[in-house]
Amino acid sequence: MADERKIVCYIAESLDGYIATEDDSLDWLFKVEGEGDAGYAEFMETIDTVVMGRRTYDWVMDMEKGEYPYEGLKSYIYSRSVPDKSAGGDIEFIDMDIPAFADMLKSTPGKNIWIIGGSELLAGFMDAGLIDEFIISIAPVVIGRGIPLFQKSDLMTEYRLKEMKRYGEFAQLHYISK
């Protein structure tokens, strides 16, 4: 079905495949000279739902000084300990089976679904074969060690390169499932 919602991972990584340092820092990323917003605004027009892990959510809230940057988008925060009380607005904390959750999202009308991070949550979606697209911006920085974009897995999944773009020093690769 051409109008089916897609689950998309839009993310930046270091040249050696890390999305953050071991202490969750992205300082290395913000030092790289980009061009414009690297297609962010265009990407945001294609989604209406964000999914992230609790650690990513806490990092975002800390960096944004408590102001949630995805207001107006339905947001699901995966957390092993779901708070008794909602965070408010369109934010919902969940601890649901990933395939059942993805089926629920894809069965409702809407735009695409953005898997923001982190690495463990992405691995759960990958292990279930649920990532339809990757849009990965690669920064020309080797950080040596940190949080890898991809966790180790026995699963092999093939994607097809849809397009490549350059945004200043960033190379952006857009892959779609075969």
C-alpha positions in Angstrom: 0.0 0.0 0.0 1.6 3.3 -1.1 0.1 5.3 1.7 1.3 3.1 4.5 3.1 4.9 7.3 6.9 4.2 7.4 9.1 3.8 10.3 12.2 6.0 9.7 15.4 6.5 11.6 16.8 10.0 10.9 20.0 10.4 12.8 23.6 11.6 12.8 26.7 9.5 13.5 30.4 9.9 13.6 32.5 8.5 10.8 33.3 5.5 13.0 29.6 4.8 13.6 28.8 6.3 17.0 25.8 8.5 17.8 27.3 9.8 21.1 30.3 9.5 23.3 30.2 7.1 26.2 29.0 9.9 28.5 26.2 10.9 26.1 28.0 14.0 24.7 27.2 15.3 21.2 29.8 18.1 21.4 31.7 16.5 18.6 28.6 16.7 16.3 28.0 20.4 16.9 31.6 21.3 16.0 31.1 20.1 12.4 30.2 22.7 9.8 26.9 22.0 8.2 24.8 23.7 5.6 21.4 25.0 6.5 19.4 22.6 8.6 20.7 19.5 6.6 17.2 18.7 5.4 15.7 18.6 8.9 12.7 20.9 8.2 11.9 18.9 5.0 12.1 15.7 7.0 9.9 17.0 9.8 7.1 17.7 7.2 6.9 13.9 6.6 6.3 12.8 10.2 3.7 13.2 12.9 5.0 10.7 15.5 8.2 10.4 17.3 9.5 7.4 19.3 12.5 7.5 21.6 14.0 5.7 24.5 13.9 7.1 28.0 17.6 8.0 28.1 17.3 10.0 24.9 14.2 11.7 26.2 16.0 12.7 29.5 19.0 13.9 27.4 16.7 16.0 25.2 14.8 17.5 28.1 18.1 18.4 29.8 19.6 20.0 26.7 16.3 21.9 26.0 16.1 23.0 29.7 12.7 21.2 30.2 11.1 22.5 27.0 10.0 19.6 24.8 11.1 20.3 21.2 8.5 18.1 19.5 5.3 19.8 20.6 2.4 19.0 18.4 3.8 15.5 17.4 2.5 12.4 19.1 5.5 11.2 21.2 6.1 7.8 22.6 8.9 7.3 25.2 10.0 3.7 25.8 10.8 3.3 29.4 11.3 0.1 31.5 9.7 2.1 34.4 6.6 3.8 33.1 5.6 6.8 35.3 2.2 6.6 37.0 1.5 10.0 35.6 1.7 11.2 31.9 4.3 13.8 31.0 1.4 15.8 29.5 0.5 17.0 26.0 1.1 14.4 23.3 3.8 12.5 25.3 3.1 9.0 26.4 5.5 6.7 28.3 5.2 3.1 27.2 6.8 -0.3 27.7 5.1 -2.3 25.0 6.1 -5.2 22.7 7.8 -3.5 19.8 6.1 -5.4 16.9 2.6 -5.0 18.5 3.4 -1.3 19.0 4.5 -0.8 15.4 1.4 -2.6 14.1 -0.8 -0.3 16.2 1.0 2.8 14.8 1.0 1.6 11.2 -2.7 0.6 11.4 -3.7 4.2 12.2 -3.8 6.9 9.5 -1.0 9.5 9.7 2.4 10.5 8.4 5.7 8.6 9.0 7.0 7.6 12.4 10.5 8.8 13.5 12.7 6.6 15.6 14.9 9.2 17.2 17.0 7.0 19.4 18.7 5.5 21.2 20.7 2.6 20.1 18.9 0.0 22.2 15.5 1.0 21.0 16.6 1.1 17.4 18.0 -2.4 17.9 14.6 -3.7 19.0 13.0 -2.2 15.9 15.8 -3.6 13.7 15.6 -7.1 15.2 11.9 -7.1 14.4 12.6 -6.0 10.8 10.6 -2.8 11.3 12.8 0.0 10.0 11.6 1.0 6.6 14.1 3.8 6.0 17.4 5.2 7.3 18.5 8.8 6.8 21.9 9.0 8.3 24.1 12.1 8.3 27.7 11.2 8.7 30.0 13.7 10.5 33.7 13.7 9.5 34.8 13.0 13.0 36.3 9.8 14.5 35.5 9.7 18.2 37.0 6.3 18.9 34.4 4.8 21.2 30.9 5.6 22.4 27.3 4.6 21.8 27.1 2.8 18.4 24.3 3.5 16.0 23.9 -0.3 15.4 24.0 -2.9 18.2 25.5 -6.3 17.5 22.9 -8.6 16.0 22.6 -11.9 14.2 20.1 -10.4 11.8 21.1 -9.3 8.3 18.9 -6.7 6.7 19.4 -5.3 3.3 18.5 -1.7 2.2 18.7 0.1 -1.1 20.4 3.5 -1.4 17.8 6.0 -2.5 19.9 9.2 -2.5 23.0 10.9 -1.2 23.3 14.6 -0.3 26.0 16.9 1.0 25.3 19.5 3.7 28.6 21.3 4.3 30.9 18.7 5.9 28.1 16.2 6.4 27.3 13.3 4.0 23.7 12.3 4.2 22.7 8.8 3.0 19.1 7.8 2.5 18.4 4.1 2.5 15.0 2.3 2.0 14.1 -1.3 2.7 14.3 -3.7 -0.3 
